[in-house]
Amino acid sequence: MASYSILDEIIVPSDLRNLKENDLPQLAKELREELINIVSKTGGHLGAGLGGIELTIALHYIFETPQDRIIWDVGHQSYPHKILTGRRKLMKSLRKGGGISGFTKRSESIYDPFGAAHSSTSISSGLGMSVARDIEKKDYNIISVIGDGAMSAGMAYEAMNNAGVMKNKLIVILNDNDMSIAPPVGAMSAYLAKLISGGVYRGFRNFVKKIMRYLPPPVRRGLVRFEEYGRGFFTGGTLFEEMGFYYVGPIDGHNLNHLLPILRNVKSNNDGPTLIHVVTKKGKGYAPAETSEDKFHGVSKFNINTGKQEAKSSNLPAYTKIFSDQLIQEAKSDEKIIAITAAMPSGTGLDAFQKKYPRRYFDVGIAEQHAVTFAAGLAVDGFKPFCAIYSTFLQRAYDQVIHDVGIQNLPVRFAIDRAGLVGDDGATHAGSFDIMYLTAIPNFTVMAPSDELELARMVKTSVNHDSGPIAFRYPRGGVTGIDFPDIIEPIKLGQAQLISRGEDVLIISYGTILKECKIARDLLQSDGITPTLIDARFAKPLDRETLTNNILSHRYVVTIEEGSVGGFSAQVTKMIQDEGLLKNISDYKNILLPDIFIDHDTQANQIITSGLDAKNIYKTIKEMLNV
């Protein structure tokens, strides 16, 4: 006879709220097992979700979701939330084409009030919703959950500073799963947190405030300071109190007996913004995750019993590793090279650099704006900073890229990982816009390798480039497996590469999409059509001589890039106009990313959806030539 499952009875959170409190620990156990089972089959983010099981249950148990709104920052920890909000049966499609997202998504569920995949947005969005609620004179709670890592971003503090001044009712849950700012938690801490979050204490506090109106200003200020710092001494919340938040905590985020009464107390508090400091353990309840260095933050499919993850389909190194290995090689002979990451040491491959050169490695946290200007400061004094940031995250520092690097023409090197389509992380993490947003900035050199050897050469080129900012973009995933020479040579600035010569059509490729162009070229050749294929290498400066000469000798011209409108093709188009070449061209097309956000899927399927695959390139060129 099958054992009774509480989780099987939960379709939506209203079902959860019908449970008795003493049923919740068993639900947490079942939910944890369910999450491990799901992610072992789908891959995805596991550690953060395991650490947030009890918090997720407590929030949905105390608050009337979806009327009350829970905003999950980033979304890595939202899988348990998805299971409890009507999406349990859909979890097997997690991060697959046509399936549900690995992040919160407004179009996916009414229980996702705000889409999130970049960090540090939950307090800002929650504050905006609180203003809308109050203007419309509605009554519901807004709970912004944010991790301690996300608190390293300036945006979180900007939002808290604003919220503290405005005094709107807003509940912020600081989910501290790294113990980075938390003092020890235990029974006394929980008791104090319950006491100060309760109505009796707050009522007494408000009563004293009324009395203090009649006291002399110096005495009044002294008493306020005494109360704030008194609580801060025992609870550690002085920083948040100074920003205008009523601080509660720290409390054990895995103890429902601590969580539930405090959330009840805070729910009834209408006296401005409140921050609850919850301490959790990333990977909680699954030994392989708890003992793993990265706490199973992001995983491929794995064996539940051993925790061993499935090997990647290719044994070839990723572009990320090629970059890392070459930078380490260059750093052996150049002590001016500095490596900078914004909380992505393993994602950017710089964890290997850190082990080799710890004094020349800096992880600045989730603070891309700071990372860029920090790099600019290093460049001022003659160092060679390599700022390794994903394309999608570099967008967050665009003002600093323009103002602090571009205008001052400082030789900061930007290693832009995850350029182009990124597969199962979807639209929020796609590197669609970097070609466009970097080529628009004066003084910038912008490159893209067509293969791993070209990437290594561009790292070398960047080391030697001291006359201004330089950037190179490269994709997520494996490489082609070509042999490397003993000596890596730099590339001459602005020099394109002729791949093959033909007569009928000129194909100008930018970046690793060259592999699709080569397949399309071969298909065309089998039909008797002979293309000329050029690997541009540089979007800025363009190899004007090579491109002009070849455009003059071809009536049909096609540019191809894995980037948005306004990028490489725009640079070529302007050059064609500047050089007066339009009169020589019968037809000119740009094949690039469509004007849509492309959902999560395999990278191969995303390329097909975008029309950047070899078959579509072949078809487009055939239509151009009318053959």
C-alpha positions as CSV (number, residue, x, y, z in Angstrom):
1,M,0.0,0.0,0.0
2,A,1.4,3.3,-1.1
3,S,2.2,5.8,1.8
4,Y,0.1,8.9,2.0
5,S,1.8,12.0,0.4
6,I,1.0,15.5,1.6
7,L,2.5,17.0,-1.5
8,D,0.1,15.0,-3.7
9,E,-2.7,17.0,-2.1
10,I,-1.2,20.4,-2.9
11,I,-2.2,21.8,-6.3
12,V,-2.1,25.5,-5.4
13,P,-1.1,27.4,-2.3
14,S,-4.7,27.6,-1.0
15,D,-4.5,23.8,-0.5
16,L,-1.3,24.3,1.5
17,R,-3.0,26.8,3.8
18,N,-5.6,24.1,4.7
19,L,-2.9,22.0,6.3
20,K,-2.1,21.9,10.0
21,E,1.2,23.4,11.1
22,N,2.5,20.1,12.3
23,D,2.1,18.8,8.7
24,L,4.5,21.3,7.3
25,P,7.8,19.6,8.2
26,Q,6.6,16.5,6.4
27,L,5.7,18.6,3.4
28,A,9.1,20.1,3.5
29,K,10.7,16.7,3.4
30,E,8.5,15.6,0.4
31,L,9.1,18.9,-1.4
32,R,12.9,18.5,-1.0
33,E,12.8,14.9,-2.3
34,E,10.6,16.0,-5.2
35,L,13.0,18.9,-6.1
36,I,16.0,16.6,-6.1
37,N,14.2,14.0,-8.2
38,I,13.1,16.6,-10.8
39,V,16.4,18.4,-11.2
40,S,18.3,15.1,-11.4
41,K,16.4,14.5,-14.6
42,T,16.3,18.0,-16.1
43,G,19.4,19.7,-14.8
44,G,19.1,23.3,-13.6
45,H,19.6,25.2,-10.4
46,L,19.3,23.0,-7.3
47,G,21.3,24.3,-4.3
48,A,19.4,27.6,-3.8
49,G,16.0,25.8,-4.1
50,L,17.0,23.2,-1.5
51,G,18.0,26.0,0.8
52,G,14.7,27.8,0.4
53,I,12.2,24.9,0.9
54,E,11.0,25.9,4.4
55,L,10.9,29.6,3.5
56,T,8.8,28.9,0.4
57,I,6.3,26.8,2.4
58,A,6.1,29.4,5.2
59,L,5.5,32.3,2.8
60,H,2.7,30.6,0.9
61,Y,1.2,29.3,4.2
62,I,1.1,32.7,5.9
63,F,0.4,35.0,3.0
64,E,-2.7,34.8,0.7
65,T,-0.9,34.3,-2.6
66,P,-1.5,35.2,-5.4
67,Q,-3.3,38.3,-4.0
68,D,-0.3,38.7,-1.7
69,R,2.8,38.9,-4.0
70,I,6.0,37.0,-3.5
71,I,8.9,38.4,-5.7
72,W,11.8,36.0,-6.0
73,D,15.1,37.8,-6.8
74,V,17.0,36.1,-9.7
75,G,14.7,33.0,-9.6
76,H,17.4,30.3,-8.9
77,Q,15.5,29.5,-5.7
78,S,12.0,29.5,-7.3
79,Y,11.7,25.8,-8.3
80,P,9.9,24.9,-5.0
81,H,7.6,27.9,-5.5
82,K,6.8,26.6,-9.0
83,I,6.0,23.1,-7.6
84,L,3.5,24.6,-5.1
85,T,1.8,26.9,-7.5
86,G,0.2,24.5,-10.0
87,R,3.3,23.7,-12.1
88,R,4.4,20.4,-10.5
89,K,3.5,18.3,-13.5
90,L,5.2,20.7,-15.8
91,M,8.5,20.6,-14.0
92,K,9.7,17.7,-16.2
93,S,9.7,20.3,-19.1
94,L,12.0,22.7,-17.1
95,R,14.3,24.7,-19.4
96,K,13.3,22.7,-22.4
97,G,11.9,24.1,-25.6
98,G,8.2,24.8,-25.1
99,G,8.5,24.0,-21.4
100,I,8.6,26.1,-18.3
101,S,11.3,28.6,-17.6
102,G,14.1,28.1,-15.0
103,F,13.2,31.6,-13.7
104,T,10.0,33.3,-12.6
105,K,8.0,34.5,-15.6
106,R,4.9,36.6,-15.6
107,S,3.4,35.0,-18.6
108,E,3.8,31.6,-17.0
109,S,1.7,32.0,-13.8
110,I,-0.3,34.4,-11.8
111,Y,1.9,33.4,-8.9
112,D,4.9,35.0,-10.6
113,P,4.2,38.8,-10.2
114,F,7.6,39.8,-11.6
115,G,10.0,38.1,-14.0
116,A,13.5,37.7,-12.7
117,A,16.8,36.3,-13.9
118,H,19.2,39.1,-13.3
119,S,19.9,39.7,-9.6
120,S,19.0,42.5,-7.2
121,T,15.7,43.6,-8.7
122,S,13.2,42.3,-6.2
123,I,13.2,45.3,-3.8
124,S,12.9,47.9,-6.6
125,S,10.1,46.1,-8.3
126,G,8.4,45.4,-5.0
127,L,8.6,49.0,-4.0
128,G,7.0,50.1,-7.3
129,M,4.2,47.7,-6.7
130,S,3.7,49.0,-3.2
131,V,3.3,52.5,-4.6
132,A,0.7,51.3,-7.2
133,R,-1.2,49.4,-4.4
134,D,-1.3,52.5,-2.1
135,I,-2.4,54.9,-4.9
136,E,-5.2,52.5,-5.8
137,K,-6.1,52.1,-2.0
138,K,-5.8,48.3,-2.2
139,D,-4.7,46.1,0.6
140,Y,-2.3,43.3,0.0
141,N,1.2,42.3,1.0
142,I,4.3,42.5,-1.1
143,I,7.3,40.3,-0.2
144,S,10.6,40.7,-1.9
145,V,13.0,37.8,-1.4
146,I,16.7,38.6,-2.0
147,G,19.8,36.6,-1.4
148,D,22.9,37.9,0.4
149,G,24.9,37.6,-2.8
150,A,22.4,39.9,-4.6
151,M,22.8,42.4,-1.8
152,S,26.3,43.2,-3.2
153,A,24.7,45.0,-6.1
154,G,24.2,48.7,-5.7
155,M,20.7,48.5,-7.1
156,A,19.5,46.7,-4.0
157,Y,20.8,49.5,-1.7
158,E,19.4,52.2,-4.0
159,A,16.0,50.5,-3.6
160,M,16.3,50.1,0.2
161,N,17.4,53.7,0.6
162,N,14.3,54.8,-1.4
163,A,12.0,52.5,0.5
164,G,13.3,53.7,3.8
165,V,12.4,57.3,3.0
166,M,9.0,56.5,1.4
167,K,7.8,54.4,4.3
168,N,5.5,52.2,2.2
169,K,4.6,48.8,3.6
170,L,7.0,46.4,2.1
171,I,8.4,43.1,3.4
172,V,12.0,42.2,2.4
173,I,13.3,38.7,3.2
174,L,17.1,38.6,3.2
175,N,17.8,35.0,2.5
176,D,21.4,34.7,3.8
177,N,22.7,31.3,2.6
178,D,26.3,32.1,2.9
179,M,26.5,33.4,6.5
180,S,28.3,36.4,5.0
181,I,26.8,39.0,7.3
182,A,24.9,36.8,9.8
183,P,25.8,36.4,13.5
184,P,25.1,33.0,15.0
185,V,21.4,32.0,15.1
186,G,19.6,30.0,17.7
187,A,16.9,29.9,20.3
188,M,17.7,33.3,21.8
189,S,17.9,35.0,18.4
190,A,14.6,33.5,17.4
191,Y,13.0,34.6,20.7
192,L,14.2,38.2,20.2
193,A,13.1,38.2,16.6
194,K,9.7,37.0,17.5
195,L,9.5,39.6,20.3
196,I,10.5,42.6,18.3
197,S,8.3,41.6,15.3
198,G,5.2,41.2,17.5
199,G,2.4,43.7,18.0
200,V,3.1,44.2,21.7
201,Y,6.6,45.4,21.2
202,R,5.7,47.6,18.2
203,G,2.7,49.0,20.1
204,F,4.9,49.9,23.0
205,R,7.5,51.4,20.6
206,N,4.8,53.6,19.0
207,F,3.5,54.6,22.4
208,V,6.9,55.8,23.4
209,K,7.3,57.7,20.2
210,K,4.1,59.6,21.0
211,I,5.4,60.5,24.5
212,M,8.7,61.6,23.0
213,R,7.1,64.4,21.1
214,Y,6.9,66.3,24.4
215,L,10.5,65.7,25.4
216,P,13.4,68.1,24.6
217,P,15.0,67.4,21.1
218,P,18.3,66.2,22.6
219,V,16.6,63.7,24.9
220,R,14.3,62.5,22.1
221,R,17.2,61.9,19.7
222,G,19.1,60.1,22.4
223,L,16.2,57.7,23.2
224,V,15.7,56.9,19.5
225,R,19.4,56.1,19.1
226,F,19.3,54.0,22.3
227,E,16.4,51.9,21.1
228,E,17.8,51.4,17.6
229,Y,21.3,50.5,18.7
230,G,20.0,48.5,21.6
231,R,18.1,46.3,19.1
232,G,21.0,46.4,16.7
233,F,23.4,45.2,19.4
234,F,21.4,42.0,19.9
235,T,20.2,41.5,16.4
236,G,22.8,42.9,14.1
237,G,20.4,45.0,12.1
238,T,21.9,48.5,12.6
239,L,22.7,48.9,8.9
240,F,19.2,48.2,7.8
241,E,17.7,50.3,10.5
242,E,19.8,53.2,9.3
243,M,18.3,52.8,5.9
244,G,14.8,53.1,7.3
245,F,13.8,49.4,7.6
246,Y,12.5,47.7,10.7
247,Y,14.9,44.8,11.1
248,V,13.9,41.4,12.4
249,G,16.4,38.6,12.8
250,P,18.5,36.7,12.2
251,I,16.4,33.6,12.3
252,D,16.9,30.0,11.3
253,G,15.3,29.7,7.8
254,H,14.9,25.9,8.2
255,N,13.0,26.1,11.4
256,L,9.3,26.5,10.7
257,N,8.5,27.0,14.4
258,H,10.6,30.2,14.1
259,L,9.5,31.3,10.6
260,L,5.8,31.1,11.0
261,P,5.1,33.3,14.0
262,I,7.5,35.9,12.8
263,L,5.9,36.1,9.4
264,R,2.5,36.3,11.0
265,N,3.7,39.2,13.1
266,V,5.2,41.1,10.2
267,K,2.2,40.5,8.0
268,S,0.1,42.6,10.4
269,N,2.7,45.4,10.6
270,N,1.7,48.5,8.6
271,D,4.4,50.7,9.9
272,G,6.7,51.1,6.9
273,P,9.2,48.6,5.4
274,T,10.4,45.6,7.3
275,L,13.4,43.4,6.6
276,I,13.5,39.8,7.9
277,H,17.0,38.3,8.0
278,V,16.7,34.6,7.4
279,V,19.7,32.3,7.5
280,T,19.6,29.2,5.3
281,K,21.9,26.6,4.1
282,K,22.4,26.2,0.3
283,G,21.9,22.6,-0.8
284,K,20.2,21.8,2.5
285,G,19.0,18.2,2.9
286,Y,21.1,16.6,0.1
287,A,24.5,15.6,1.1
288,P,26.2,15.8,-2.3
289,A,25.0,19.4,-2.6
290,E,25.9,20.4,0.9
291,T,29.5,19.1,0.5
292,S,30.0,20.4,-3.1
293,E,32.1,23.5,-3.5
294,D,29.4,25.2,-5.4
295,K,26.5,23.7,-3.4
296,F,25.1,22.4,-6.7
297,H,24.2,25.9,-7.8
298,G,23.8,24.9,-11.4
299,V,23.9,21.2,-12.5
300,S,23.4,18.9,-15.4
301,K,21.4,15.7,-14.9
302,F,22.8,13.7,-12.1
303,N,22.6,10.4,-10.2
304,I,20.6,10.9,-7.0
305,N,22.5,8.3,-5.0
306,T,25.9,9.6,-5.8
307,G,25.4,13.1,-6.9
308,K,27.6,12.5,-9.9
309,Q,26.6,14.7,-12.9
310,E,26.3,13.4,-16.4
311,A,29.3,14.1,-18.6
312,K,28.8,16.7,-21.3
313,S,28.1,15.4,-24.7
314,S,31.4,16.7,-26.0
315,N,34.9,16.1,-24.4
316,L,36.1,19.2,-26.0
317,P,36.9,22.2,-23.8
318,A,34.5,25.1,-23.8
319,Y,35.3,28.5,-25.3
320,T,35.4,29.7,-21.7
321,K,38.3,27.4,-20.9
322,I,40.2,28.5,-24.0
323,F,40.0,32.1,-22.8
324,S,41.0,31.1,-19.3
325,D,44.0,29.0,-20.4
326,Q,45.3,31.6,-22.8
327,L,45.0,34.4,-20.2
328,I,46.9,32.3,-17.7
329,Q,49.6,31.7,-20.3
330,E,49.8,35.4,-21.1
331,A,50.0,36.3,-17.4
332,K,53.2,34.2,-17.0
333,S,55.2,36.8,-18.9
334,D,53.1,39.9,-18.2
335,E,52.7,40.9,-14.5
336,K,50.5,43.8,-15.5
337,I,47.6,41.4,-16.4
338,I,44.7,41.6,-13.9
339,A,41.6,39.3,-14.0
340,I,38.2,40.7,-12.8
341,T,34.9,38.8,-12.5
342,A,31.5,39.9,-11.1
343,A,30.6,36.9,-8.9
344,M,31.1,34.4,-11.7
345,P,34.6,32.9,-11.1
346,S,33.8,29.4,-12.5
347,G,31.3,30.7,-15.1
348,T,34.0,32.9,-16.7
349,G,36.8,30.4,-16.1
350,L,38.7,32.8,-13.9
351,D,38.7,30.3,-10.9
352,A,41.7,28.7,-12.7
353,F,43.4,32.1,-13.0
354,Q,42.7,32.7,-9.3
355,K,44.5,29.5,-8.3
356,K,47.5,30.5,-10.4
357,Y,47.7,34.2,-9.6
358,P,45.5,35.0,-6.6
359,R,47.0,38.5,-6.1
360,R,46.0,39.5,-9.6
361,Y,42.5,38.1,-9.4
362,F,39.5,40.1,-8.1
363,D,35.9,38.9,-7.7
364,V,33.9,42.1,-7.0
365,G,30.6,40.4,-6.4
366,I,27.4,41.1,-8.2
367,A,28.5,44.6,-9.1
368,E,29.1,44.9,-12.8
369,Q,29.1,48.7,-12.7
370,H,31.8,48.7,-10.1
371,A,33.8,46.0,-12.0
372,V,34.0,48.2,-15.1
373,T,35.1,51.4,-13.3
374,F,37.4,49.4,-11.0
375,A,39.0,48.1,-14.2
376,A,39.2,51.6,-15.6
377,G,41.1,52.7,-12.4
378,L,43.6,49.9,-12.9
379,A,44.1,50.9,-16.6
380,V,44.9,54.5,-15.6
381,D,48.0,53.2,-13.8
382,G,49.2,51.1,-16.6
383,F,47.8,47.7,-15.7
384,K,46.0,45.4,-18.2
385,P,42.7,44.6,-16.6
386,F,40.6,41.8,-18.3
387,C,37.0,42.3,-17.3
388,A,35.3,38.9,-17.9
389,I,31.6,39.4,-17.8
390,Y,28.7,37.6,-19.5
391,S,27.2,39.7,-22.4
392,T,23.8,39.9,-20.7
393,F,25.3,41.1,-17.4
394,L,27.6,43.7,-19.1
395,Q,24.4,45.4,-20.1
396,R,24.1,46.5,-16.5
397,A,27.2,48.5,-16.7
398,Y,26.7,50.3,-20.0
399,D,27.0,53.8,-18.6
400,Q,30.3,52.9,-17.0
401,V,31.5,51.3,-20.3
402,I,30.7,54.6,-22.1
403,H,31.6,57.2,-19.5
404,D,34.5,55.7,-17.5
405,V,36.2,53.6,-20.2
406,G,35.1,54.9,-23.6
407,I,35.3,58.6,-23.1
408,Q,38.6,58.4,-21.4
409,N,39.9,55.9,-24.0
410,L,41.3,53.6,-21.3
411,P,42.7,50.2,-22.3
412,V,40.3,48.0,-20.5
413,R,40.0,44.5,-22.0
414,F,36.4,43.1,-22.1
415,A,36.1,39.3,-22.3
416,I,32.5,38.9,-23.2
417,D,31.3,35.3,-22.4
418,R,27.9,33.8,-23.3
419,A,27.7,36.0,-26.4
420,G,24.8,35.0,-28.7
421,L,22.1,32.5,-27.9
422,V,22.7,30.5,-24.7
423,G,20.2,27.6,-24.8
424,D,18.2,26.6,-21.7
425,D,18.8,29.8,-19.8
426,G,16.6,31.6,-22.4
427,A,16.1,35.2,-23.3
428,T,17.2,36.7,-20.0
429,H,20.7,35.4,-20.4
430,A,21.1,35.6,-24.2
431,G,24.0,37.8,-25.4
432,S,22.0,39.4,-28.2
433,F,23.0,43.1,-28.0
434,D,26.7,43.4,-27.2
435,I,27.9,43.9,-30.8
436,M,25.4,46.7,-31.2
437,Y,26.0,48.4,-27.9
438,L,29.8,48.3,-28.1
439,T,30.3,49.3,-31.7
440,A,28.2,52.4,-31.0
441,I,30.9,53.7,-28.6
442,P,33.8,55.7,-30.0
443,N,37.3,54.4,-29.3
444,F,36.3,50.8,-29.0
445,T,37.8,47.9,-30.8
446,V,35.2,45.0,-31.1
447,M,36.2,41.5,-32.1
448,A,34.7,38.0,-32.4
449,P,36.5,34.8,-33.0
450,S,35.3,32.2,-35.5
451,D,36.9,29.3,-33.6
452,E,39.0,28.6,-30.5
453,L,42.3,29.3,-32.1
454,E,41.0,32.7,-33.1
455,L,39.8,33.3,-29.5
456,A,43.3,32.5,-28.2
457,R,44.8,34.9,-30.8
458,M,42.3,37.7,-29.7
459,V,43.4,37.3,-26.1
460,K,47.0,37.8,-27.2
461,T,45.9,40.8,-29.4
462,S,44.1,42.3,-26.4
463,V,47.2,42.0,-24.1
464,N,49.2,43.9,-26.7
465,H,46.5,46.6,-27.3
466,D,47.2,49.7,-25.1
467,S,45.7,52.5,-27.2
468,G,42.1,52.1,-26.0
469,P,39.3,49.8,-24.9
470,I,39.1,46.4,-26.7
471,A,36.4,43.7,-26.5
472,F,36.0,40.2,-27.8
473,R,32.9,38.1,-27.6
474,Y,32.6,34.3,-27.6
475,P,29.7,31.9,-27.1
476,R,28.6,29.4,-24.5
477,G,29.5,25.8,-25.2
478,G,32.0,23.5,-26.9
479,V,34.5,24.3,-29.6
480,T,35.5,22.6,-32.8
481,G,38.6,20.8,-31.7
482,I,41.2,22.2,-34.1
483,D,44.9,21.9,-33.4
484,F,46.8,24.8,-31.9
485,P,50.3,25.9,-33.1
486,D,53.1,26.0,-30.6
487,I,53.1,29.9,-30.7
488,I,49.9,31.9,-30.6
489,E,50.3,35.0,-32.8
490,P,48.2,38.2,-32.3
491,I,45.9,39.4,-35.1
492,K,46.6,42.6,-36.9
493,L,44.1,45.2,-35.8
494,G,41.1,45.3,-38.1
495,Q,42.3,42.5,-40.4
496,A,39.6,40.2,-41.8
497,Q,40.3,36.6,-43.0
498,L,39.5,35.2,-46.5
499,I,38.2,31.7,-46.0
500,S,37.4,30.8,-49.6
501,R,37.0,32.6,-52.9
502,G,34.2,32.3,-55.4
503,E,32.3,34.5,-57.9
504,D,28.6,34.4,-57.4
505,V,27.9,35.8,-53.9
506,L,29.9,37.4,-51.0
507,I,29.2,36.0,-47.5
508,I,30.7,38.1,-44.7
509,S,30.5,36.2,-41.4
510,Y,31.2,37.6,-37.9
511,G,31.9,35.3,-35.1
512,T,31.4,31.6,-34.5
513,I,28.4,31.5,-36.8
514,L,31.1,30.9,-39.5
515,K,30.6,27.2,-39.0
516,E,27.0,27.5,-40.3
517,C,28.3,29.7,-43.2
518,K,30.8,27.0,-44.2
519,I,28.0,24.4,-44.3
520,A,25.8,26.7,-46.4
521,R,28.8,27.5,-48.7
522,D,29.3,23.7,-49.3
523,L,25.6,23.3,-50.1
524,L,25.7,26.2,-52.5
525,Q,28.8,24.7,-54.2
526,S,27.0,21.4,-54.7
527,D,24.4,23.4,-56.7
528,G,27.1,25.0,-58.8
529,I,27.1,28.3,-56.9
530,T,30.5,29.6,-55.8
531,P,30.5,31.9,-52.8
532,T,33.3,34.0,-51.5
533,L,33.4,33.6,-47.7
534,I,35.1,36.1,-45.4
535,D,35.6,35.9,-41.6
536,A,35.4,39.6,-40.6
537,R,36.9,39.1,-37.2
538,F,36.4,42.8,-36.4
539,A,33.1,44.6,-36.2
540,K,35.1,47.7,-35.4
541,P,37.4,48.7,-37.0
542,L,36.3,47.0,-40.2
543,D,38.8,45.7,-42.7
544,R,37.6,48.3,-45.2
545,E,40.1,47.4,-47.9
546,T,39.3,43.7,-47.9
547,L,35.6,44.2,-47.7
548,T,35.5,47.0,-50.3
549,N,37.6,45.0,-52.8
550,N,35.4,42.0,-52.5
551,I,32.1,43.9,-52.6
552,L,33.3,45.5,-55.8
553,S,33.7,42.1,-57.4
554,H,30.3,40.7,-56.3
555,R,26.8,41.7,-57.2
556,Y,25.3,39.9,-54.2
557,V,26.4,40.5,-50.6
558,V,25.2,38.8,-47.4
559,T,26.3,39.6,-43.8
560,I,25.7,37.0,-41.1
561,E,26.0,37.5,-37.3
562,E,24.6,36.0,-34.1
563,G,23.5,39.4,-32.8
564,S,20.7,42.0,-32.9
565,V,19.9,44.6,-35.5
566,G,22.3,47.6,-35.2
567,G,25.4,45.4,-34.8
568,F,27.9,44.1,-37.3
569,S,25.6,44.5,-40.3
570,A,25.0,48.2,-39.4
571,Q,28.8,48.8,-39.5
572,V,29.1,47.1,-42.9
573,T,26.0,49.0,-44.2
574,K,27.5,52.3,-43.2
575,M,30.8,51.4,-44.8
576,I,29.0,50.5,-48.1
577,Q,27.2,53.9,-48.0
578,D,30.4,55.8,-47.1
579,E,32.4,54.2,-49.9
580,G,29.6,54.6,-52.5
581,L,29.4,50.9,-53.1
582,L,25.6,50.5,-53.3
583,K,25.6,51.1,-57.1
584,N,27.7,47.9,-57.5
585,I,25.3,45.7,-55.6
586,S,22.2,44.0,-57.1
587,D,21.0,42.6,-53.7
588,Y,22.2,43.0,-50.2
589,K,20.9,41.1,-47.1
590,N,21.6,40.9,-43.4
591,I,21.0,37.7,-41.6
592,L,20.9,38.2,-37.9
593,L,18.8,37.6,-34.8
594,P,15.1,38.4,-35.3
595,D,13.4,41.2,-33.5
596,I,12.0,38.9,-30.8
597,F,13.2,37.5,-27.5
598,I,13.9,33.8,-28.0
599,D,12.7,31.5,-25.3
600,H,14.8,28.7,-23.7
601,D,15.6,25.7,-25.9
602,T,18.7,24.0,-27.1
603,Q,21.2,26.3,-28.7
604,A,20.8,24.4,-32.0
605,N,17.1,24.9,-32.0
606,Q,17.5,28.5,-31.1
607,I,19.8,29.0,-34.1
608,I,17.1,27.4,-36.3
609,T,14.4,29.6,-34.8
610,S,16.6,32.6,-35.5
611,G,17.1,31.6,-39.2
612,L,20.9,31.5,-38.6
613,D,21.3,27.8,-39.5
614,A,23.1,26.6,-42.6
615,K,19.9,25.5,-44.3
616,N,18.2,28.9,-44.0
617,I,21.4,30.7,-45.1
618,Y,21.5,28.5,-48.1
619,K,17.8,29.1,-48.8
620,T,18.1,32.9,-48.4
621,I,21.1,33.1,-50.8
622,K,19.3,30.9,-53.4
623,E,16.3,33.2,-53.3
624,M,18.7,36.2,-53.7
625,L,20.2,34.7,-56.8
626,N,16.8,33.6,-58.0
627,V,18.1,30.1,-58.7
